[in-house]
Amino acid sequence: MMKKNLALGLLTLCAYAMAGDNVRVNNVLQEDGLAEMMTDTVYLQNQNITSSVSYQALCIRVGNHVTTQQTQGDVNVISGTLSLTGNDVELDEGTTIAVGAQLEINN
């Protein structure tokens, strides 16, 4: 299965990496272990998902009001699979997974 990495939203300070950590910054694996770095956050808001999509970031926020930078509205996974890969994944109010659709969370 081919995965799409879609980065919607803003780059924000989410976490700090410690020396020796393998981390992803803007979906690029950094193996050197930087002492501290800015990492990305993906915001999913006001979307109807009808196909399989993947999002990858250190922080992922899903819900009807997780950022002020996008129009408020629910996130509805109507069909397909929503795959979220991140160290910190938060599902807030306004997140709905329909019968037959799938939600996959990896870290």
The 8 nearest C-alpha neighbors of each residue, nearest first, counted from 0:
[[1, 2, 51, 3, 52, 53, 80, 82],
 [2, 0, 3, 52, 53, 51, 4, 82],
 [1, 3, 53, 0, 4, 52, 51, 54],
 [4, 2, 53, 5, 52, 1, 54, 51],
 [3, 5, 54, 53, 55, 2, 6, 26],
 [6, 4, 54, 3, 7, 53, 55, 52],
 [7, 5, 41, 4, 8, 54, 55, 56],
 [8, 6, 41, 42, 5, 9, 43, 40],
 [9, 7, 42, 41, 6, 10, 40, 68],
 [10, 8, 11, 40, 7, 41, 39, 42],
 [9, 11, 39, 40, 8, 12, 38, 41],
 [12, 10, 39, 40, 13, 9, 38, 37],
 [11, 13, 37, 38, 14, 39, 10, 40],
 [12, 14, 38, 11, 58, 40, 39, 37],
 [15, 13, 12, 38, 16, 37, 57, 36],
 [14, 16, 35, 36, 17, 37, 13, 38],
 [17, 15, 35, 34, 20, 36, 33, 14],
 [16, 18, 34, 20, 19, 35, 32, 33],
 [17, 19, 32, 34, 33, 20, 16, 31],
 [18, 20, 32, 17, 31, 21, 33, 30],
 [21, 19, 32, 18, 17, 22, 16, 30],
 [20, 22, 30, 29, 32, 19, 28, 31],
 [23, 21, 29, 28, 20, 24, 30, 16],
 [24, 22, 28, 27, 26, 29, 25, 21],
 [25, 23, 26, 27, 38, 39, 22, 28],
 [24, 26, 27, 39, 23, 38, 56, 6],
 [25, 27, 23, 24, 28, 56, 55, 4],
 [28, 26, 23, 24, 25, 29, 22, 30],
 [29, 27, 23, 22, 30, 26, 24, 21],
 [28, 30, 22, 21, 31, 23, 27, 32],
 [31, 29, 21, 32, 28, 22, 20, 19],
 [32, 30, 29, 33, 19, 21, 20, 18],
 [33, 31, 19, 18, 20, 30, 21, 34],
 [32, 34, 18, 35, 31, 17, 16, 36],
 [33, 35, 18, 17, 16, 32, 36, 15],
 [36, 34, 15, 16, 33, 17, 37, 18],
 [35, 37, 15, 38, 16, 33, 34, 14],
 [36, 38, 12, 15, 39, 14, 13, 35],
 [39, 37, 24, 12, 13, 36, 14, 57],
 [38, 40, 10, 11, 56, 57, 25, 24],
 [41, 39, 58, 59, 10, 56, 11, 57],
 [40, 42, 59, 8, 7, 6, 60, 58],
 [41, 43, 60, 8, 59, 61, 7, 44],
 [44, 42, 61, 60, 62, 41, 74, 45],
 [43, 45, 63, 62, 74, 46, 72, 61],
 [46, 44, 72, 73, 74, 71, 63, 70],
 [47, 45, 74, 44, 48, 75, 73, 43],
 [46, 48, 75, 74, 76, 49, 77, 45],
 [47, 49, 76, 77, 50, 75, 46, 78],
 [48, 50, 78, 77, 79, 47, 76, 51],
 [51, 49, 79, 48, 78, 52, 80, 81],
 [50, 52, 80, 79, 81, 53, 49, 82],
 [53, 51, 81, 3, 82, 50, 80, 54],
 [54, 52, 82, 3, 4, 83, 2, 81],
 [53, 55, 83, 4, 5, 84, 82, 56],
 [54, 56, 84, 85, 4, 83, 53, 26],
 [57, 55, 85, 58, 39, 40, 59, 41],
 [56, 58, 85, 86, 39, 87, 40, 38],
 [59, 57, 40, 87, 56, 85, 88, 86],
 [58, 60, 88, 41, 40, 42, 89, 87],
 [61, 59, 89, 42, 88, 43, 65, 90],
 [62, 60, 43, 90, 91, 42, 44, 89],
 [63, 61, 91, 93, 94, 92, 44, 64],
 [62, 64, 73, 72, 93, 44, 71, 45],
 [65, 63, 71, 66, 62, 44, 72, 67],
 [64, 66, 62, 60, 63, 61, 42, 44],
 [67, 65, 68, 64, 69, 42, 44, 71],
 [66, 68, 69, 65, 64, 70, 71, 44],
 [67, 69, 66, 70, 8, 9, 71, 65],
 [70, 68, 67, 66, 71, 44, 45, 8],
 [69, 71, 45, 72, 68, 67, 44, 64],
 [72, 70, 64, 63, 45, 69, 44, 73],
 [71, 73, 45, 63, 44, 70, 74, 64],
 [72, 74, 63, 93, 45, 62, 94, 75],
 [73, 75, 46, 94, 45, 44, 62, 47],
 [76, 74, 47, 95, 77, 48, 94, 96],
 [75, 77, 48, 96, 78, 47, 97, 95],
 [76, 78, 97, 49, 75, 48, 100, 96],
 [79, 77, 100, 49, 76, 50, 99, 48],
 [80, 78, 50, 51, 100, 49, 101, 81],
 [79, 81, 51, 101, 102, 100, 82, 52],
 [80, 82, 102, 52, 51, 53, 103, 101],
 [81, 83, 53, 103, 104, 102, 80, 52],
 [84, 82, 104, 54, 53, 103, 55, 105],
 [85, 83, 105, 55, 106, 104, 54, 56],
 [86, 84, 57, 106, 56, 87, 58, 55],
 [85, 87, 57, 106, 58, 88, 84, 56],
 [86, 88, 58, 85, 57, 59, 89, 106],
 [89, 87, 59, 58, 85, 60, 86, 90],
 [88, 90, 60, 61, 91, 59, 87, 58],
 [91, 89, 61, 62, 60, 94, 88, 92],
 [92, 90, 62, 61, 89, 93, 94, 63],
 [91, 93, 62, 94, 63, 90, 64, 73],
 [92, 94, 73, 63, 62, 74, 91, 95],
 [93, 95, 74, 62, 92, 73, 75, 91],
 [96, 94, 75, 76, 97, 74, 93, 73],
 [95, 97, 76, 75, 100, 77, 98, 101],
 [98, 96, 77, 100, 76, 99, 95, 78],
 [97, 99, 100, 96, 77, 101, 78, 76],
 [98, 100, 97, 78, 101, 79, 77, 96],
 [101, 99, 78, 79, 97, 98, 80, 77],
 [102, 100, 80, 81, 79, 103, 99, 96],
 [101, 103, 81, 80, 82, 104, 100, 96],
 [102, 104, 82, 83, 81, 101, 105, 80],
 [105, 103, 83, 84, 82, 102, 106, 88],
 [106, 104, 84, 83, 85, 103, 82, 86],
 [105, 85, 86, 84, 104, 87, 83, 88]]
